[in-house]
C-alpha cells in the first residue's frame, strides 16, 4: 500500500502546455502548474450546463460602471465623481472621461479641466455621457460648445441560452492571456508601440478575463478570436473578430458560446456588450443571439479650445 502512487485530479481549463509543464485554471482557486512527466491521463470534460436565470437588475448607471471595470484605462484620475481615463489613444472607452455624477465643479469648469487634461497628453477630449447618470445640464453645455456625438448601444441577454449556441466548440481554445497569435487577429491594434502596450494593459484588465482563439492555418493568424470579462453576475463580450474569408459560418456565435459557458462556470447569469449604433452587421448578429438594448450612451468630442 505504501508504495502505490497517489493520483490527484485537476479539473479546469487547460491554459498552457509546453515541453516542460502544463497549467490548468480550475473552477475555483489559483491556477495549477505541474511538470509534463507527472501527467498520467487526461480527458475532455464538458463545461457544466449554464443555469437559466432572470437578468439581474442593473440600472444604466450601474452597467456603465461595470463596463468601466471590465475595460480599465492605463491612466485614471478622479474629477469629483467623474473619472478621467487615458490609454495612448487605444479606444474611446479607455480615452474618455466617464461623466457620471457630480464633478465638483460647474459643468463649464469641469469641461475646461477635461479639455486641458487630455491636451496635456496629446489626446482629443472625449466625454462619455449617459442618461440617466450624467448631470442634466451636461448635454446642454456640450451642445453650446459644438461637440460632435457618437452613439453606442449597450445590449444585454441571458447567458444560459447563449452558452448553448454554436457548433464545433472543441475548436475554441481558452486562455487567460492574449498572446501574439491572438493579437495578430485583433484589428484595433495600430502597430504603434505605445498603443500596442496600452492595448495589452487594457484588454488584460478586469475582474476575471478570458480570451478565446480558433486557430488558423499553421503559422498563420487565428481564424477567430474573442474576449470575455466576468464581473459578478455579468459577463462582457468584446473583441469578437473573424477572418474575412471565414465569416457567415457561425464562428462568432461559437466563440461567444464557449466564452459564455466559461462565464457561467464562474457564476455569471447575464451577458452585455457595447456596439456602435451604426454597426448594422454586428447589431444583426446580436439580435439573432437574443440581445436587446438596455440603453444608449454617447461619446461627445469636445472642440479644441
N, C-alpha and C positions, 0 to 999 in steps of 0.2 A: 504493500500500500504506500509506504513512504517513498518508493522510487517512481511512482506513477506521476506523469506530468500533470500539472494543473493548468486547465484552459480557462480563458476568460473571453466572454463575448463583448464586442463593441458594436453597438447598433447606431448608425447615423449616416451622414453624408460623407462619402469619400471625397475629400477636397484636394488631396495631392498624393502622388505616388512616383517616386524617382528610384534610382538604382540602389538607394540605401534604406529608405524608410517610407512609411505611409502615415497620413494624417486623416483622422475621421472626426467630424464635427457631430457629436451626439445630440440627442433631442434635448438634453439638459446638461448643464455643466460645461467645463472647458474642453477644447479640442484635445484629442488623444493621439499622440505620435509614438510609433513603435518601429523597431527595425524590421525590414522586409523578411529576414530569416526567421522571425517569430510568427509569421503568418502561416497558419495551418490550413485554413479553409475559409472560403468566403462565398456569399451568395447574395443575389439581389432581393431585397426586402421592400415590398411596395410601401409607399407612404400611407399613413393612416388616412382613411376617408375623411374629408373635411365635413364637419357637422354643420347642419343648416341652422342659421340663427338670424334674427332680425337685425337690420342695420343699427349700429349704435347711434344714440342720439348725440349729434355734434353740430353746433352752430357753424355758420360760415367763418366766424372769427376763430373758433377752435380749430377748424380744418386748416385755416391759413397758418396758424401757429404750428400745427403738426407737420405741415408741409415744409415749413422753415427748418424744423429739426431734422427732417429727412434729406435736406439739401443744404447743409450748413456752409456758409461762406467762410473763406480763408480768414478774412478780417471782419470783425464785428465790433460795433461801438454803439452804446445807447445814446439816444437823443430823447430824453424823457422816457416815455413808454415806446417810442419808435426805435427801430433797430437799423443802423447804417450797416450795409454789407458790401464788401468788395472782394473780388477774386480774379484780378487781372483781366477783367472783361469776359470771363467764361460764364455765359448765360445771364440773362436779365435777372433771374430769380436770385442769383448769388452776387449781383451787382446793382442792387436797388435798395432803397430804404423801405422797410416794411412799416407803413404808416398806420399802425393800429394803436388806438388810444390817444393819450394826451402827450404832445411833445414837450410840454413845459414852457413853451414859448407861444407867441401869437403865430398863426398859420404863416403869415408873410415872413416872420423872422425865422421860423423853422425851415421854410423852403430856401431861404438865403443860406442858412447853415448847411443844408443838404447840398446845394449847388457848390459851395466852397469846399466841402469835404471831398466830393468827387473830383472837382477840378484839381485839387492838390494831388490826386492820384492819376491824373491824366485820363479820367473816365467821364463819359456822359452821365448826367444826373437823371436817373430813373426813379420814379416813385411808384410803389405798389399800393394801389388804392382799392379798398374793399368796402362794399356796402352790404350789410352793416359792418362796423368795425373801425373804419377811418372817420376822423372828425367830419361833421356835416358840412362845414364851410371849406373843406379842403378842395373839393371839386370846383367850387366857385372861384377860388384863388388860382387853381390850375388853369381854368378857362380864361381868366383875366390875363394870365401870363402867356397864353397861346400855346399851352402844352399839347403835344400830339399823343393820342391814346392808342393802345393795342389791347384788345380784349382777350381774355383767356378763360376757358371753361374749366370748372372743377367738376369732375364726373365721379359718381360713386356706384358701387354694385355690391351685392352679397358675394362673399368669397367662395362658398361651397359650390355653387353651380359653375363658376369659372374654373375651379380645380378639376372638374370632370370633363372639360372640353379637350379638343385636340387629339391627335394621334401620333404615334411614334415617340412617346415620351422618353424612351430609352436612348434616343439620340442626344438628349439635352444633358449637358454637364453643368454641375453647380460648383461654385467656388466662393470663398469669402473675399477674394481679391480679384481685381481686374488686371490681368497680365497684359503683356504686349500683344498677344493674339486677340484678346477681347477688344483692346483699344484700337486695333487696326481696322475694326469694323465700325467703331463708334464715330459717326460723321461730324460731331460737333468739335472735335479737336482740330486745331488750325495748323499745327506744325511749329508754331511759336513756342520756344522752350518755356517761357514764363506762363503762357496759357496752359500748356500741357501739364506743368507741375501743379497749377491751380486746379485743373480739371481732376487730376488724381486725388488731390486732397478733398475736393468737394464730393466726388462720387463715392469715396470710401467713408464719408461721414454719415452719421445717423445711428440710431439705437441698435439695429441688427440688419446688416446689409448682405444681400446675396446677389451674385452675378451668374447669369445663365449663358451658355455657349452651345451652339450647334456647330460642330467642326465642319470645315470645308474640305477642299482637296488638300492632300499632303503638301505642306509648305506654303499654303495659301491662307488668306483670311477666313474667319468663320463665315458660315452661311447665314447665321443669325445670332443676335445677342439680345440680352435684356437685363434689367436691374430691378430689384425689389428691396424696399427698406420697411422693416416691421416695427411699429411703434404701438404697443398695447394691442387693442383690437383692430387697428388699422394697418393695412399693407399698401404702400405706394408703389405703383408700377411706372417705369420710365425707361428711357434709352432702348426702346424696342426697335431694333434695326434688322432688316432682312436684305440680303444681296439682291440687286435689281433683277437678276435672272432667275431668282427663286421665289419671287413674290406671287401672291394669289394661290399659294399651295398650302396654306394653313399653318405656316411655321410661326408666325407671330402669335397665333392663338395657342399653339403648343408650348411655346416659350412661356407665355403668361400663365398657362395652366400648371406647368411644373413649378413655377415660382409661387403660384397661389397655393399649391399643395404643400410646399415647404413652409409658407407663411402660416397655413392652418396648423401645421405641426407645432408651431410656436404660440398658438392660441389666438391668432388673428381670425376675425369673422367677417371683415369688410374690406373692400378694396377702394382705392381712389387713385385718380390720376389727373394731370393737368394737360390740356391740349389747347393750342391756339385756335381761336374761333373760326379762322378761315381755312383750317386744315381739314377740308371736306373728306379726304380719303381716310384719315385716322378716325374722324368722328363716325364715319360709316362703319368702320371696323368695331369701334367700341359700342355702337348701337347694337350690333349683332351679338356682342358678348354680354349684353344686359346692363350696360352702364346708362345711367340717367344723369342729368345735370343738377348738381346741388346749388351752384351759384356761379356767377361770373365776376371776375375781378379784372382790373385794368392796370397795365403799366403805362404811366404817363411820363414822357420825356420832357424835361424842363428845357426851354430855350436857354442858350448861353446868355449870361447877363452882360 
